[in-house]
Amino acid sequence: MPARCLLYYITDRSQFPGGEPARRRALLDKIAEAAHAGVDYIQLREKDLNTRDLEHLARECALKIQGLRTENRELRTALLINSRTDIALATGADGVHLRSDDISPSDVRRAVCQTGHRPRTTDHFLVAVSCHSASDVRRAASEGADFAVFAPVFEKKAAPGTHPQGLAALAEACKATIPVLALGGVSLENAQSCLAAGAAGLAGIRLFQENKISEVVRALRAL
């Protein structure tokens, strides 16, 4: 079990009420709440946005986190952009989260070296990878990923009928040389079992967006 549970908030502004402007304001407020509460990573995962709108939102999010860290140097929240390495580099985000069928982490590293990119709030460009098997995690590790997000561990409320990988598969994935975070149906009730299986941390959308994040963080870090 890790000494400190890593926490990863994945965004979905479509869950907030109101029109698009209201949803974006709510998302920025939730990102600020997550950073204040000590969440380690935030993945901006707004897949429906076109390139221009996603870049604009990513820049707003990066500036929001940078401003919070200027006010409080103890904040360590890093912003990752889902799949779009180009937007992560253009906006000064702290890293990218790659899909399981995306380009390789080593390709990302080459792009970062070529651009001379420096993240706004970290000294190292982070690369996370979505994985669905132990072999996926091992491959991500061999290609230079910083950590893997293994999913789905449990059946998800929003997608009943999905085939969960289960705790045994999570435990096998966690034997890799990089940290593995558990995703998919993770809740306050089953989080302990994920950590006991070897997960370095926990990831989720509703886990954070539908609750007061400071209370979620406090509960999870007490496990």
C-alpha beads as a LAMMPS data file, in Angstrom:
LAMMPS data file: protein, C-alpha beads

223 atoms
222 bonds

1 atom types
1 bond types

-500.0 500.0 xlo xhi
-500.0 500.0 ylo yhi
-500.0 500.0 zlo zhi

Masses

1 110.0

Atoms # bond

1 1 1 0.000 0.000 0.000
2 1 1 1.435 3.449 -0.911
3 1 1 2.614 5.776 1.844
4 1 1 0.500 8.547 0.320
5 1 1 -2.488 7.877 -1.883
6 1 1 -2.213 9.721 -5.204
7 1 1 -5.454 11.323 -6.363
8 1 1 -6.457 12.044 -9.953
9 1 1 -9.519 14.135 -10.842
10 1 1 -10.781 13.645 -14.408
11 1 1 -13.021 16.454 -15.645
12 1 1 -16.383 16.304 -17.374
13 1 1 -18.063 19.695 -17.610
14 1 1 -21.163 18.092 -19.207
15 1 1 -22.192 16.955 -15.726
16 1 1 -22.650 20.542 -14.565
17 1 1 -26.027 22.291 -15.047
18 1 1 -26.671 25.250 -17.312
19 1 1 -25.377 26.370 -20.672
20 1 1 -21.815 26.204 -21.891
21 1 1 -20.570 29.405 -20.167
22 1 1 -22.010 28.242 -16.835
23 1 1 -20.482 24.799 -17.227
24 1 1 -17.043 26.234 -17.940
25 1 1 -17.237 28.498 -14.901
26 1 1 -18.304 25.542 -12.773
27 1 1 -15.424 23.474 -14.138
28 1 1 -12.846 26.161 -13.354
29 1 1 -14.293 26.477 -9.846
30 1 1 -14.059 22.693 -9.385
31 1 1 -10.460 22.690 -10.592
32 1 1 -9.629 25.393 -8.056
33 1 1 -11.401 23.359 -5.363
34 1 1 -9.391 20.275 -6.300
35 1 1 -6.092 22.147 -6.201
36 1 1 -6.880 23.696 -2.808
37 1 1 -7.821 20.261 -1.471
38 1 1 -4.493 18.730 -2.489
39 1 1 -5.486 16.563 -5.462
40 1 1 -2.262 15.505 -7.185
41 1 1 -3.374 15.488 -10.817
42 1 1 -6.209 16.920 -12.879
43 1 1 -6.912 15.574 -16.354
44 1 1 -8.754 17.974 -18.648
45 1 1 -10.876 15.470 -20.575
46 1 1 -13.359 17.506 -22.585
47 1 1 -13.341 15.327 -25.691
48 1 1 -16.262 17.048 -27.413
49 1 1 -14.474 20.395 -27.797
50 1 1 -12.830 21.396 -31.043
51 1 1 -9.130 22.236 -31.032
52 1 1 -9.584 25.990 -30.618
53 1 1 -12.047 25.728 -27.735
54 1 1 -10.048 23.010 -25.980
55 1 1 -6.865 25.058 -26.243
56 1 1 -8.635 28.110 -24.809
57 1 1 -10.060 26.111 -21.911
58 1 1 -6.732 24.368 -21.268
59 1 1 -4.978 27.724 -21.094
60 1 1 -7.561 29.001 -18.607
61 1 1 -7.102 25.900 -16.461
62 1 1 -3.300 26.119 -16.569
63 1 1 -3.371 29.788 -15.590
64 1 1 -5.872 29.062 -12.806
65 1 1 -3.603 26.417 -11.256
66 1 1 -0.501 28.533 -11.771
67 1 1 -2.178 31.448 -9.983
68 1 1 -3.197 29.265 -7.069
69 1 1 0.336 27.931 -6.732
70 1 1 1.704 31.474 -6.781
71 1 1 -0.539 32.236 -3.811
72 1 1 0.325 28.987 -2.023
73 1 1 3.682 27.396 -2.852
74 1 1 2.659 24.183 -1.071
75 1 1 0.085 23.325 -3.735
76 1 1 1.373 20.599 -6.044
77 1 1 -1.559 19.909 -8.378
78 1 1 -0.486 19.187 -11.957
79 1 1 -2.673 19.651 -15.038
80 1 1 -2.666 17.005 -17.785
81 1 1 -4.490 17.285 -21.110
82 1 1 -6.286 14.238 -22.460
83 1 1 -4.574 12.864 -25.593
84 1 1 -3.640 16.244 -27.122
85 1 1 0.104 16.574 -26.623
86 1 1 0.122 19.585 -28.958
87 1 1 -2.354 21.477 -26.777
88 1 1 -0.525 20.496 -23.597
89 1 1 2.681 21.938 -25.054
90 1 1 0.986 25.059 -26.423
91 1 1 -0.749 25.969 -23.164
92 1 1 2.010 25.222 -20.650
93 1 1 0.171 22.274 -19.118
94 1 1 2.142 19.921 -16.888
95 1 1 1.656 16.862 -19.042
96 1 1 -0.545 14.693 -21.219
97 1 1 -2.751 11.679 -20.584
98 1 1 -2.517 9.215 -23.465
99 1 1 -5.261 6.824 -24.527
100 1 1 -4.369 3.143 -24.689
101 1 1 -4.272 3.386 -28.522
102 1 1 -2.484 6.759 -28.605
103 1 1 1.074 7.615 -29.604
104 1 1 3.748 6.201 -27.318
105 1 1 5.199 8.002 -24.282
106 1 1 8.590 7.911 -26.025
107 1 1 7.089 9.834 -28.969
108 1 1 5.822 12.425 -26.514
109 1 1 9.257 12.713 -24.921
110 1 1 10.805 13.395 -28.318
111 1 1 8.248 16.107 -29.055
112 1 1 8.903 17.750 -25.691
113 1 1 12.667 17.751 -26.324
114 1 1 12.200 19.243 -29.777
115 1 1 10.045 22.113 -28.518
116 1 1 12.026 22.847 -25.367
117 1 1 8.707 23.011 -23.520
118 1 1 8.667 23.860 -19.827
119 1 1 5.456 23.252 -17.843
120 1 1 4.052 26.153 -15.836
121 1 1 3.986 24.439 -12.456
122 1 1 6.308 21.407 -12.577
123 1 1 9.911 20.743 -13.557
124 1 1 9.077 17.591 -15.533
125 1 1 6.551 17.033 -18.339
126 1 1 4.291 14.231 -17.122
127 1 1 3.027 11.389 -19.295
128 1 1 0.194 9.179 -18.046
129 1 1 -1.294 6.288 -20.012
130 1 1 -4.691 4.586 -19.906
131 1 1 -4.208 0.829 -19.532
132 1 1 -6.591 -2.119 -19.505
133 1 1 -4.236 -5.007 -18.774
134 1 1 -0.989 -5.780 -16.998
135 1 1 0.773 -6.006 -20.364
136 1 1 -0.481 -2.500 -21.225
137 1 1 1.062 -1.198 -18.012
138 1 1 4.370 -2.953 -18.624
139 1 1 4.529 -1.506 -22.130
140 1 1 3.749 1.996 -20.849
141 1 1 6.534 1.653 -18.282
142 1 1 9.042 0.459 -20.889
143 1 1 8.189 3.434 -23.104
144 1 1 8.794 6.017 -20.405
145 1 1 5.369 6.760 -18.914
146 1 1 5.351 8.334 -15.464
147 1 1 2.278 6.419 -14.314
148 1 1 -0.612 4.340 -15.602
149 1 1 -4.344 4.583 -15.009
150 1 1 -5.851 1.082 -14.959
151 1 1 -9.536 0.764 -15.844
152 1 1 -12.212 -0.223 -15.351
153 1 1 -11.652 -1.881 -12.005
154 1 1 -15.349 -1.996 -11.087
155 1 1 -18.554 -1.631 -13.079
156 1 1 -19.379 2.026 -13.635
157 1 1 -22.780 3.496 -12.755
158 1 1 -22.835 5.559 -15.930
159 1 1 -22.005 2.542 -18.093
160 1 1 -23.777 -0.539 -16.724
161 1 1 -22.828 -3.684 -18.555
162 1 1 -19.196 -2.721 -18.965
163 1 1 -16.820 -5.560 -18.187
164 1 1 -14.824 -4.707 -15.047
165 1 1 -11.250 -5.938 -14.865
166 1 1 -11.499 -6.628 -11.130
167 1 1 -9.096 -6.443 -8.228
168 1 1 -7.016 -9.463 -9.231
169 1 1 -6.196 -7.871 -12.584
170 1 1 -5.434 -4.595 -10.824
171 1 1 -3.039 -6.386 -8.462
172 1 1 -1.227 -7.969 -11.416
173 1 1 -0.959 -4.586 -13.162
174 1 1 0.451 -3.022 -10.010
175 1 1 3.516 -5.268 -10.211
176 1 1 4.887 -2.936 -12.892
177 1 1 7.722 -0.497 -12.221
178 1 1 5.542 2.622 -12.477
179 1 1 2.722 3.748 -10.186
180 1 1 -0.725 2.468 -11.156
181 1 1 -3.898 4.383 -10.317
182 1 1 -7.276 2.624 -10.154
183 1 1 -10.184 3.984 -12.211
184 1 1 -13.710 2.865 -12.978
185 1 1 -16.441 2.653 -10.380
186 1 1 -14.039 3.670 -7.621
187 1 1 -15.835 5.007 -4.541
188 1 1 -15.137 5.805 -0.918
189 1 1 -16.538 2.376 -0.076
190 1 1 -14.243 0.319 -2.324
191 1 1 -11.149 2.542 -2.425
192 1 1 -9.421 0.612 0.357
193 1 1 -9.564 -2.607 -1.669
194 1 1 -7.824 -0.892 -4.602
195 1 1 -4.997 0.322 -2.376
196 1 1 -4.717 -3.114 -0.774
197 1 1 -4.301 -4.558 -4.281
198 1 1 -1.269 -2.356 -4.751
199 1 1 -2.673 0.745 -6.445
200 1 1 -0.612 3.866 -5.847
201 1 1 -3.717 5.991 -6.046
202 1 1 -7.270 6.505 -7.227
203 1 1 -8.812 8.284 -10.196
204 1 1 -12.353 9.326 -10.964
205 1 1 -14.825 11.808 -12.366
206 1 1 -17.939 11.569 -10.201
207 1 1 -15.893 10.707 -7.128
208 1 1 -14.682 14.306 -7.178
209 1 1 -17.274 16.264 -9.159
210 1 1 -20.288 15.043 -7.202
211 1 1 -18.775 15.552 -3.748
212 1 1 -16.991 18.156 -1.703
213 1 1 -13.441 17.447 -2.766
214 1 1 -11.792 18.368 0.525
215 1 1 -13.912 15.715 2.283
216 1 1 -13.096 13.110 -0.376
217 1 1 -9.372 13.851 -0.104
218 1 1 -9.475 13.710 3.682
219 1 1 -11.293 10.353 3.636
220 1 1 -9.039 8.769 1.025
221 1 1 -5.815 9.961 2.557
222 1 1 -6.934 8.483 5.897
223 1 1 -7.138 4.952 4.444

Bonds

1 1 1 2
2 1 2 3
3 1 3 4
4 1 4 5
5 1 5 6
6 1 6 7
7 1 7 8
8 1 8 9
9 1 9 10
10 1 10 11
11 1 11 12
12 1 12 13
13 1 13 14
14 1 14 15
15 1 15 16
16 1 16 17
17 1 17 18
18 1 18 19
19 1 19 20
20 1 20 21
21 1 21 22
22 1 22 23
23 1 23 24
24 1 24 25
25 1 25 26
26 1 26 27
27 1 27 28
28 1 28 29
29 1 29 30
30 1 30 31
31 1 31 32
32 1 32 33
33 1 33 34
34 1 34 35
35 1 35 36
36 1 36 37
37 1 37 38
38 1 38 39
39 1 39 40
40 1 40 41
41 1 41 42
42 1 42 43
43 1 43 44
44 1 44 45
45 1 45 46
46 1 46 47
47 1 47 48
48 1 48 49
49 1 49 50
50 1 50 51
51 1 51 52
52 1 52 53
53 1 53 54
54 1 54 55
55 1 55 56
56 1 56 57
57 1 57 58
58 1 58 59
59 1 59 60
60 1 60 61
61 1 61 62
62 1 62 63
63 1 63 64
64 1 64 65
65 1 65 66
66 1 66 67
67 1 67 68
68 1 68 69
69 1 69 70
70 1 70 71
71 1 71 72
72 1 72 73
73 1 73 74
74 1 74 75
75 1 75 76
76 1 76 77
77 1 77 78
78 1 78 79
79 1 79 80
80 1 80 81
81 1 81 82
82 1 82 83
83 1 83 84
84 1 84 85
85 1 85 86
86 1 86 87
87 1 87 88
88 1 88 89
89 1 89 90
90 1 90 91
91 1 91 92
92 1 92 93
93 1 93 94
94 1 94 95
95 1 95 96
96 1 96 97
97 1 97 98
98 1 98 99
99 1 99 100
100 1 100 101
101 1 101 102
102 1 102 103
103 1 103 104
104 1 104 105
105 1 105 106
106 1 106 107
107 1 107 108
108 1 108 109
109 1 109 110
110 1 110 111
111 1 111 112
112 1 112 113
113 1 113 114
114 1 114 115
115 1 115 116
116 1 116 117
117 1 117 118
118 1 118 119
119 1 119 120
120 1 120 121
121 1 121 122
122 1 122 123
123 1 123 124
124 1 124 125
125 1 125 126
126 1 126 127
127 1 127 128
128 1 128 129
129 1 129 130
130 1 130 131
131 1 131 132
132 1 132 133
133 1 133 134
134 1 134 135
135 1 135 136
136 1 136 137
137 1 137 138
138 1 138 139
139 1 139 140
140 1 140 141
141 1 141 142
142 1 142 143
143 1 143 144
144 1 144 145
145 1 145 146
146 1 146 147
147 1 147 148
148 1 148 149
149 1 149 150
150 1 150 151
151 1 151 152
152 1 152 153
153 1 153 154
154 1 154 155
155 1 155 156
156 1 156 157
157 1 157 158
158 1 158 159
159 1 159 160
160 1 160 161
161 1 161 162
162 1 162 163
163 1 163 164
164 1 164 165
165 1 165 166
166 1 166 167
167 1 167 168
168 1 168 169
169 1 169 170
170 1 170 171
171 1 171 172
172 1 172 173
173 1 173 174
174 1 174 175
175 1 175 176
176 1 176 177
177 1 177 178
178 1 178 179
179 1 179 180
180 1 180 181
181 1 181 182
182 1 182 183
183 1 183 184
184 1 184 185
185 1 185 186
186 1 186 187
187 1 187 188
188 1 188 189
189 1 189 190
190 1 190 191
191 1 191 192
192 1 192 193
193 1 193 194
194 1 194 195
195 1 195 196
196 1 196 197
197 1 197 198
198 1 198 199
199 1 199 200
200 1 200 201
201 1 201 202
202 1 202 203
203 1 203 204
204 1 204 205
205 1 205 206
206 1 206 207
207 1 207 208
208 1 208 209
209 1 209 210
210 1 210 211
211 1 211 212
212 1 212 213
213 1 213 214
214 1 214 215
215 1 215 216
216 1 216 217
217 1 217 218
218 1 218 219
219 1 219 220
220 1 220 221
221 1 221 222
222 1 222 223
